[in-house]
Amino acid sequence: MPKFDFTTIEGNIEALKSPNSATRYLAWTNLHKEGTKAEKALLKLYESKVLHERARALWLLGRIEGKGRNYVDKAIKDVD
């Protein structure tokens, strides 16, 4: 069983990729609390070739206060 560092943005990004829903929940909650502090790391994850990782990043990017609409508009234009 992998160990995740839920105290850092990078650790939470890795945990967000997990197939375990409880792990993803903890990561999602922590990244959501970080808001704009996690934006750069989430944008990097959004560039992933793995579609479900991109979707998880977009879910959080779309919830960043004041920036959500921008990311939703960007996603609408995405071919995937």
Long-range contacts (C-beta under 8 A, 24 or more apart in sequence): 6-30, 9-34, 9-37, 9-38, 9-41, 10-41, 12-38, 13-38, 13-41, 13-42, 13-44, 13-45, 16-45, 16-53, 16-56, 16-57, 16-60, 17-45, 17-50, 17-53, 17-56, 24-56, 28-56, 28-59, 28-60, 31-60, 32-60, 32-63, 35-64, 35-65, 36-64, 36-65, 36-67, 39-64, 39-67, 51-80, 54-80
